[in-house]
Amino acid sequence: MYVKVALIAGKHWKKLILTLMLIFILIFMFFFGMQQQEEEFEYEEGGVATVSPLVLRYQPLVEKYAAKYGIESYVPLLLAKIMQETGGRLPDVMQSSESLGLPMNTIQDPERSIDVGVKYFSGILNDAKGDVKLALQSYNFGGGFIPYALKRGGYSKENAIAFSNMMAKKQGWDSYGDTNYVDHVLRYLSGGVGGSAGPVNSFGFVKPIIGSITSNFGYRIHPITGVPKLHAGTDFSCGHKPVPIYAAKAGKVITAGWQDPNNHSEGYGQRINIKHFDGLESVYAHLSKFSVQTGQKVSQGQQIGNCGTTGSSTGMHLHFEIVVNGQKKDAVPYLN
C-alpha cells in the first residue's frame, strides 16, 4: 500500500508541488489582506489636508471659525472632515444640522454650517480631553460616545464597534453610524513630523511649503523698484492661497512678527527667523499670519504660519532664505 502511494506521489509530484504553492499563496494573501483591513490611520497635528478644490474654497471660512473657537491648529483636520462629510458639494458642508437637533441638511448656508460644525467639534474635542480620534468618532456617533469610551480606556476601534452595536440594538436599527469614520477622515490628512511638506532630505531639511519655485537666489531686476538687486532668497508659489508654512529644521524662533510694525508694506512684512545650529538660520517672509512666538522652540515640519503677500510683495508667495554665519546662501542645495 505504502509503495503504491509513493508511486502515485512520485508520478504526480509536479502537480502536488503546484497545489501546495497555490495553497500557501492563498493563505498569505488572506492574512495580508486582513492586516491591510486592520491598518489604522494616525493623526499628527499640523498635517496637510489632501482635499478637492471644492473643499479648499472653504479654507478661509474654516480658518475664521477655527480662530473664533480656539482650534486654529486643527484647520487641516476640519478640511479633511468636510471632504469626508460632503466633499464640499452640499450647502451643509459639515453636516452640522444634526448637532443642533435639526434634520439632516436643514442648514442651507455653507458659512453657517462651518460656524456650527467648528463650534461643535471644539466642544467635543474639549469633552474628549484633547483625544482627536475620540472627538472625530463622537462627531459621527454623537456626544454620548465620549463618556462611554472614556470609561473603557478612550477611543479604540473595538469601543466604536461595541457602541455602534449597542446603539443599533437600542434603536432597533440594522446599524448605527460609521465605525470607520476616524480612518475615513484621516485618509485625507497627510504629513510627516508635524505635517511637513515632504520627507527629510540628505541635508536634514524638509521643504517649507508645498509649492514650486518661482524665483531663484541671485541678481535680478527688482519687480517693484525696477533696479538690479540681489534676490537673497528662494520664492515658492502657494497657488494664491494661505497654505501652511513649515519649519525646514528644528530650532528656536528668534524673530516672529512684522519687520516694521509701523509700516506693514515694508520689506519682508510678517516674517519668522529660526536659529538652528552651527550658525545656521532659516527665514520665512511675506506671511499672512504666524503661529509661533519669539523664543519658542519648534520641531522640524511644524506649521509656523501661512503663506501671504505682506510687506514689499507683488503677490502671494513664500520668500525663503538660508543664512550661514550671517551670510545669505542659495537655499536650493539645502532643500536638495
Residue pairs with C-beta under 8 A, 6 or more apart in sequence:
9 16
40 157
40 182
40 183
41 182
41 183
41 186
41 187
41 189
42 186
43 77
43 132
43 133
43 186
43 189
44 189
44 191
44 192
44 193
44 194
44 195
45 73
45 74
45 194
45 195
46 73
46 76
46 191
46 194
46 195
46 244
46 246
46 301
46 302
46 303
47 76
47 77
47 189
47 190
47 191
47 195
48 76
48 189
48 190
48 191
48 195
48 197
48 210
48 244
49 55
49 56
49 75
49 76
49 77
49 79
49 80
49 83
49 188
49 189
50 80
50 188
50 189
50 190
51 79
51 80
51 82
51 83
51 88
51 188
52 83
52 87
52 88
54 87
54 88
54 89
55 79
55 82
55 83
55 87
55 88
55 93
56 79
56 241
57 88
58 79
58 82
58 88
58 93
58 110
58 114
59 75
59 79
59 241
59 242
60 242
61 110
61 111
61 114
62 75
62 78
62 79
62 82
62 114
62 118
63 72
63 75
63 242
65 114
65 115
65 118
65 119
66 72
66 74
66 75
66 78
66 118
68 115
68 118
68 119
69 118
69 119
69 122
70 122
71 78
71 118
71 121
71 122
71 125
72 291
73 291
73 303
74 121
74 125
74 132
76 189
76 191
76 195
76 244
77 132
77 136
77 185
77 189
78 94
78 117
78 118
78 121
79 188
80 185
80 186
80 188
80 189
81 94
81 117
81 121
81 136
81 139
81 185
82 88
82 93
82 94
82 114
83 185
83 188
84 181
84 184
84 185
84 188
85 93
85 94
85 95
86 92
86 93
86 94
86 95
90 105
91 105
91 107
91 108
91 109
91 110
91 113
92 104
92 105
92 106
92 107
92 108
92 110
92 113
93 110
93 113
93 114
93 117
94 113
94 114
94 116
94 117
94 118
95 104
95 105
95 113
95 117
96 107
96 113
96 114
96 116
96 117
96 120
97 103
97 104
97 105
97 106
97 107
97 113
97 116
98 104
99 116
99 117
99 120
100 106
100 107
100 116
107 113
107 116
120 139
121 135
121 139
124 135
124 138
124 139
124 143
124 146
125 132
125 135
127 135
127 138
127 143
127 146
128 134
128 135
128 138
128 146
128 150
128 155
129 150
131 154
131 155
133 155
133 182
134 145
134 146
134 149
134 150
134 154
134 155
135 146
136 181
136 182
136 185
136 186
137 145
137 149
137 155
137 160
137 181
137 182
138 145
138 146
139 181
140 177
140 178
140 181
141 160
141 163
141 164
141 167
141 176
141 177
141 181
145 160
145 163
148 159
148 163
149 155
149 156
149 159
149 160
149 163
152 159
153 159
155 182
157 179
157 182
160 179
160 181
160 182
161 179
163 176
164 175
164 176
164 177
164 179
165 176
167 173
167 176
167 177
168 174
168 175
168 176
178 184
191 301
192 198
192 199
192 200
192 206
192 301
193 200
193 206
193 299
193 300
193 301
193 302
194 246
194 247
194 299
194 300
194 301
194 302
194 303
195 244
195 246
195 301
195 302
195 303
196 206
196 207
196 246
196 300
196 301
197 206
197 207
197 208
197 209
197 210
197 244
197 246
197 301
198 206
198 207
198 210
199 206
200 206
200 300
201 335
201 336
202 336
203 333
203 334
203 335
203 336
204 249
205 248
205 249
205 334
205 335
205 336
206 246
206 248
206 249
206 300
206 301
207 246
207 248
207 335
208 236
208 245
208 246
208 247
208 248
208 282
208 284
208 318
208 320
209 236
209 238
209 243
209 244
209 245
209 246
209 307
209 318
209 320
210 243
210 244
211 236
211 237
211 238
211 239
211 243
211 307
211 318
212 236
212 237
213 234
213 235
213 236
213 237
213 332
214 235
214 236
214 237
214 317
215 231
215 234
215 235
216 231
216 234
216 235
216 330
216 332
217 231
217 232
217 233
217 234
217 328
217 329
217 330
217 331
217 332
218 230
218 231
218 330
219 228
219 229
219 230
219 231
220 228
220 229
220 231
221 227
221 228
221 229
222 228
222 229
223 314
224 312
224 314
232 321
232 328
233 283
233 285
233 319
233 320
233 321
233 328
233 331
234 319
234 320
234 321
234 330
234 331
234 332
234 335
235 317
235 318
235 319
235 320
236 317
236 318
236 320
237 317
238 307
238 316
238 317
238 318
240 315
240 316
241 307
241 316
242 288
242 289
242 306
242 307
242 308
242 316
243 306
243 307
244 303
244 305
244 306
244 307
245 272
245 284
245 287
245 303
245 304
245 305
245 306
245 307
245 318
246 301
246 302
246 303
246 304
247 274
247 282
247 298
247 299
247 300
247 301
247 302
247 304
248 274
248 282
248 300
248 320
248 334
248 335
249 274
249 276
249 280
249 282
249 300
250 276
250 297
250 298
250 299
250 300
251 274
251 275
251 276
251 277
251 281
251 282
251 297
251 298
252 274
252 275
252 295
252 296
252 297
252 298
253 272
253 273
253 274
253 275
253 292
253 293
253 294
253 295
253 296
253 297
253 298
253 304
254 273
254 274
254 275
254 281
254 294
254 295
255 271
255 272
255 273
255 294
256 271
256 272
256 273
256 290
256 292
256 293
256 294
256 296
257 270
257 271
257 290
257 294
258 264
258 266
258 269
258 270
258 271
258 310
259 266
259 267
259 268
259 269
259 270
259 271
259 311
260 266
260 267
264 310
264 311
265 311
265 312
266 311
266 312
267 285
267 311
267 312
268 283
268 285
268 286
268 310
268 311
268 312
268 319
269 285
269 286
269 287
269 308
269 309
269 310
269 311
269 312
269 313
270 285
270 286
270 287
270 288
270 289
270 290
270 305
270 308
270 310
270 311
271 283
271 284
271 285
271 286
271 287
271 311
272 283
272 284
272 287
272 290
272 292
272 304
272 305
273 281
273 282
273 283
273 284
274 281
274 282
274 283
274 284
274 298
274 304
275 281
276 282
279 324
279 325
279 326
280 322
280 323
280 324
281 322
281 323
281 324
282 320
282 321
282 322
282 323
283 319
283 320
283 321
283 322
283 323
284 304
284 305
284 318
284 319
284 320
285 311
285 318
285 319
285 320
285 321
286 307
286 308
286 309
286 310
286 311
286 313
286 316
286 317
286 318
286 319
287 305
287 306
287 307
287 308
287 310
287 318
288 305
288 306
288 307
288 308
288 309
288 310
288 316
289 305
289 306
289 308
290 304
290 305
290 306
291 303
291 304
291 305
291 306
292 298
292 302
292 304
292 305
298 304
307 316
307 317
307 318
308 316
309 315
309 316
309 317
313 319
320 331
321 328
321 331
322 328
322 329
322 330
322 331
322 334
323 329
